[in-house]
Amino acid sequence: MQPVCDLSVRMVPELVVDAARPLELAEGEEQRHKRVLHDRARDAVLPLAPVGDEGLLLYDANTGPLGLIRMISGDETYGRTNRRRLTMRMLSTAAWVAHNLGLGACFGGLLFGKAALNPSLSAIDSEADRGKILNTTWNRYNVINVTSFATAAATWFPGRLGLSGKEIDQQTRNFVLAKDILFAVGAFTGLASVIQGRALTGQAPDGAVPIKSGTTPAATTPEEATKLLRSVNQVGNLNILVTGAILGITTVLSMKATKSARFSAVSRSLP
């Protein structure tokens, strides 16, 4: 106690503790407050009493380079935790970008082929040249297509496998499961399309199978090549629908993340 203007005033550190703790200790908190009073003697540290089940928090009076007070909880500092969160956010953002770019490249390439390339082949006079251009073009883009779809899957499932489903509501959970199934179907149809495309190319030297258009066989098209051409187109149509559905669900999940604080936190690990 120190007299100031005939009044007894407590030292400032004691006032900090009194202001932070309740006037009457709740049951079970006596030992915690003893720890606080003990730690108060440490240099340059102002202790605050714990609340509920939280551990002892110490506030370092030495400010950091930006003048911010550092919070110490156990052996971790607030700054270290923030850096870890920032790193995770950056990785999650990069994965999300790669995920969307992969789906976009896959869907865009399939849509271009179906809507522009295949019908335009009829402008070429030679039926054999039509088949050669068709097979050469699709076989080249299939490399990009497979890589793009694999990138989208690789950035989805690692974060997805860390979820039990309890973190989100049932509707969102159904969308997540639907996306899982669509990825499996997309992988199967994509692989089947690539295999059948290669088989179609092998029906003639340099893939020069005579065709009427990218979807229609010519009168001179061999029977086996005709079956493969029709099968490739059917599987390709399914593949583009699946990829479009995955893109749609991804958009819905992104919107849900903006409306739900709980799913927003969970979705940081879900592209």
Secondary structure per residue as TSV (DSSP state, phi and psi in degrees):
chain	resnum	aa	ss	phi	psi
A	1	M	-	360.0	137.6
A	2	Q	E	-129.3	131.4
A	3	P	E	-75.9	130.2
A	4	V	E	-134.4	113.8
A	5	C	T	55.2	47.7
A	6	D	T	63.6	11.6
A	7	L	E	-115.4	146.1
A	8	S	E	-90.1	119.4
A	9	V	E	-122.4	135.1
A	10	R	-	-75.4	157.7
A	11	M	-	-65.9	151.5
A	12	V	H	-57.3	-44.0
A	13	P	H	-56.5	-38.0
A	14	E	H	-67.3	-36.5
A	15	L	H	-65.4	-36.0
A	16	V	H	-61.8	-43.9
A	17	V	H	-66.5	-44.6
A	18	D	H	-63.2	-36.3
A	19	A	H	-70.9	-28.7
A	20	A	H	-87.6	-21.0
A	21	R	S	-107.5	158.2
A	22	P	-	-68.4	157.6
A	23	L	S	-65.4	-36.7
A	24	E	S	-119.6	128.8
A	25	L	-	-70.5	133.9
A	26	A	-	-74.7	161.4
A	27	E	T	-61.8	132.1
A	28	G	T	90.3	-5.7
A	29	E	-	-100.0	-3.3
A	30	E	H	-60.3	-44.7
A	31	Q	H	-65.4	-33.7
A	32	R	H	-66.3	-40.6
A	33	H	H	-70.8	-28.2
A	34	K	H	-64.4	-38.5
A	35	R	H	-63.1	-39.6
A	36	V	H	-61.9	-48.1
A	37	L	H	-63.3	-34.3
A	38	H	H	-68.1	-44.9
A	39	D	H	-71.8	-16.0
A	40	R	T	-62.9	-23.9
A	41	A	T	-75.7	-10.0
A	42	R	S	-69.2	148.1
A	43	D	T	-67.5	137.0
A	44	A	T	57.8	26.7
A	45	V	E	-129.4	129.1
A	46	L	E	-107.0	114.0
A	47	P	E	-83.8	148.2
A	48	L	E	-121.4	139.5
A	49	A	-	-67.5	143.8
A	50	P	-	-72.8	160.1
A	51	V	-	-125.7	133.1
A	52	G	T	59.1	-127.5
A	53	D	T	-96.8	8.9
A	54	E	-	-73.3	151.0
A	55	G	-	-80.9	175.0
A	56	L	-	-65.2	129.1
A	57	L	E	-110.8	131.7
A	58	L	E	-118.0	134.9
A	59	Y	E	-107.5	117.6
A	60	D	E	-75.6	124.5
A	61	A	S	-74.7	-15.9
A	62	N	S	-82.8	112.9
A	63	T	-	-75.4	155.9
A	64	G	-	-82.0	-171.0
A	65	P	T	-63.0	-24.0
A	66	L	T	-100.1	9.1
A	67	G	S	78.0	15.9
A	68	L	-	-92.6	142.3
A	69	I	-	-78.4	127.8
A	70	R	-	-87.0	134.1
A	71	M	E	-98.6	129.0
A	72	I	E	-108.2	123.6
A	73	S	E	-129.1	105.6
A	74	G	T	68.2	-127.1
A	75	D	T	-99.6	-1.5
A	76	E	E	-101.6	141.2
A	77	T	E	-97.3	159.3
A	78	Y	H	-62.0	-39.2
A	79	G	H	-63.5	-39.9
A	80	R	H	-65.8	-41.2
A	81	T	H	-63.9	-40.8
A	82	N	H	-63.0	-41.1
A	83	R	H	-63.7	-39.5
A	84	R	H	-64.9	-42.2
A	85	R	H	-64.5	-39.6
A	86	L	H	-64.2	-41.5
A	87	T	H	-63.0	-44.0
A	88	M	H	-63.2	-38.3
A	89	R	H	-65.0	-41.7
A	90	M	H	-64.7	-43.1
A	91	L	H	-64.4	-42.1
A	92	S	H	-64.0	-40.5
A	93	T	H	-64.3	-43.5
A	94	A	H	-62.7	-40.5
A	95	A	H	-65.7	-39.0
A	96	W	H	-64.8	-42.2
A	97	V	H	-62.3	-47.1
A	98	A	H	-62.4	-38.3
A	99	H	H	-60.6	-50.8
A	100	N	H	-68.5	-38.0
A	101	L	H	-65.2	-39.9
A	102	G	H	-62.1	-46.5
A	103	L	H	-65.4	-39.7
A	104	G	H	-64.6	-42.8
A	105	A	H	-65.7	-39.0
A	106	C	H	-67.6	-50.0
A	107	F	H	-66.5	-43.6
A	108	G	H	-63.5	-41.2
A	109	G	H	-65.6	-42.7
A	110	L	H	-64.3	-42.4
A	111	L	H	-65.3	-41.5
A	112	F	H	-61.4	-45.1
A	113	G	I	-62.1	-44.3
A	114	K	I	-71.2	-41.6
A	115	A	I	-89.8	-25.4
A	116	A	I	-118.5	-52.6
A	117	L	I	-67.2	-55.9
A	118	N	H	-56.6	-47.6
A	119	P	H	-68.9	-27.9
A	120	S	H	-76.9	-13.7
A	121	L	G	-65.2	-23.1
A	122	S	G	-65.8	-15.0
A	123	A	G	-73.5	-14.2
A	124	I	S	-86.4	132.8
A	125	D	S	-67.2	-47.1
A	126	S	-	-78.8	126.2
A	127	E	H	-66.8	-34.7
A	128	A	H	-67.4	-39.5
A	129	D	H	-66.1	-33.4
A	130	R	H	-60.4	-46.7
A	131	G	H	-64.8	-38.3
A	132	K	H	-63.9	-45.4
A	133	I	H	-67.1	-41.0
A	134	L	H	-58.8	-52.4
A	135	N	H	-69.2	-39.8
A	136	T	H	-63.5	-44.1
A	137	T	H	-65.2	-49.1
A	138	W	H	-66.9	-37.9
A	139	N	H	-65.1	-35.0
A	140	R	H	-69.1	-44.5
A	141	Y	H	-73.5	-23.1
A	142	N	H	-60.6	-29.7
A	143	V	H	-63.3	-46.2
A	144	I	H	-67.1	-40.3
A	145	N	H	-61.2	-48.3
A	146	V	H	-64.6	-43.7
A	147	T	H	-62.6	-41.7
A	148	S	H	-65.3	-45.2
A	149	F	H	-67.1	-39.5
A	150	A	H	-64.2	-37.8
A	151	T	H	-63.9	-43.3
A	152	A	H	-62.5	-41.4
A	153	A	H	-69.4	-39.9
A	154	A	H	-66.3	-26.6
A	155	T	T	-93.9	-2.8
A	156	W	T	-99.4	-52.4
A	157	F	H	-70.4	-35.6
A	158	P	H	-56.9	-47.6
A	159	G	H	-71.4	-34.0
A	160	R	H	-65.1	-38.4
A	161	L	T	-68.4	-16.9
A	162	G	T	-83.2	1.3
A	163	L	-	-106.2	143.0
A	164	S	-	-98.7	-15.9
A	165	G	S	100.8	-15.8
A	166	K	T	-76.5	-15.7
A	167	E	T	-77.6	-14.8
A	168	I	S	-130.8	166.0
A	169	D	-	-75.2	168.0
A	170	Q	H	-64.5	-39.2
A	171	Q	H	-62.2	-46.2
A	172	T	H	-65.5	-37.9
A	173	R	H	-58.8	-40.8
A	174	N	H	-64.3	-39.0
A	175	F	H	-64.4	-40.3
A	176	V	H	-63.6	-44.6
A	177	L	H	-64.8	-38.8
A	178	A	H	-62.7	-38.3
A	179	K	H	-67.0	-37.3
A	180	D	H	-58.1	-48.6
A	181	I	H	-64.5	-42.8
A	182	L	H	-63.5	-36.5
A	183	F	H	-64.1	-40.3
A	184	A	H	-64.7	-45.1
A	185	V	H	-64.5	-42.7
A	186	G	H	-61.6	-39.7
A	187	A	H	-65.4	-41.3
A	188	F	H	-66.7	-48.4
A	189	T	H	-67.7	-36.8
A	190	G	H	-64.5	-44.6
A	191	L	H	-65.1	-40.6
A	192	A	H	-63.8	-38.9
A	193	S	H	-64.7	-41.5
A	194	V	H	-64.7	-45.2
A	195	I	H	-63.6	-44.5
A	196	Q	H	-69.8	-33.9
A	197	G	H	-63.0	-41.6
A	198	R	H	-64.3	-39.2
A	199	A	H	-65.5	-37.5
A	200	L	H	-65.8	-39.6
A	201	T	H	-61.9	-35.2
A	202	G	T	-74.6	-2.4
A	203	Q	T	-77.5	-11.8
A	204	A	S	-154.5	153.7
A	205	P	G	-57.4	131.4
A	206	D	G	61.0	19.0
A	207	G	G	73.2	15.5
A	208	A	-	-79.8	61.4
A	209	V	-	-80.7	126.5
A	210	P	-	-65.4	126.1
A	211	I	B	-140.0	159.2
A	212	K	S	-84.5	-41.3
A	213	S	S	-153.2	-175.6
A	214	G	S	-68.5	-12.7
A	215	T	S	-121.3	-9.4
A	216	T	S	-123.9	126.9
A	217	P	B	-73.5	156.6
A	218	A	-	-91.1	173.9
A	219	A	T	-65.6	-26.1
A	220	T	T	-95.5	4.2
A	221	T	S	-71.4	129.3
A	222	P	-	-59.1	152.6
A	223	E	H	-58.9	-45.8
A	224	E	H	-63.3	-41.4
A	225	A	H	-66.1	-34.5
A	226	T	H	-62.9	-44.8
A	227	K	H	-62.4	-43.2
A	228	L	H	-66.2	-40.6
A	229	L	H	-61.9	-45.7
A	230	R	H	-66.4	-39.8
A	231	S	H	-66.2	-42.8
A	232	V	H	-59.9	-40.6
A	233	N	H	-69.2	-39.0
A	234	Q	H	-65.5	-45.4
A	235	V	H	-65.8	-38.2
A	236	G	H	-63.9	-39.3
A	237	N	H	-62.7	-41.9
A	238	L	H	-65.2	-40.4
A	239	N	H	-62.9	-40.4
A	240	I	H	-69.8	-34.9
A	241	L	H	-65.8	-42.3
A	242	V	H	-64.3	-46.0
A	243	T	H	-62.8	-40.0
A	244	G	H	-63.7	-39.3
A	245	A	H	-65.2	-39.4
A	246	I	H	-62.3	-42.6
A	247	L	H	-61.7	-40.9
A	248	G	H	-64.0	-44.5
A	249	I	H	-66.2	-37.6
A	250	T	H	-59.9	-40.3
A	251	T	H	-65.4	-42.7
A	252	V	H	-61.9	-44.8
A	253	L	H	-63.5	-36.5
A	254	S	H	-64.7	-40.5
A	255	M	H	-66.2	-39.6
A	256	K	H	-65.2	-33.6
A	257	A	H	-65.2	-29.8
A	258	T	H	-78.8	-19.9
A	259	K	H	-96.8	-24.3
A	260	S	-	-114.7	120.4
A	261	A	H	-64.5	-37.1
A	262	R	H	-67.3	-48.2
A	263	F	H	-72.5	-25.9
A	264	S	H	-61.2	-40.8
A	265	A	H	-68.5	-42.1
A	266	V	H	-66.8	-39.7
A	267	S	G	-70.2	-8.3
A	268	R	G	-63.9	-22.3
A	269	S	G	-102.1	6.6
A	270	L	-	-121.6	110.0
A	271	P	-	-66.1	360.0
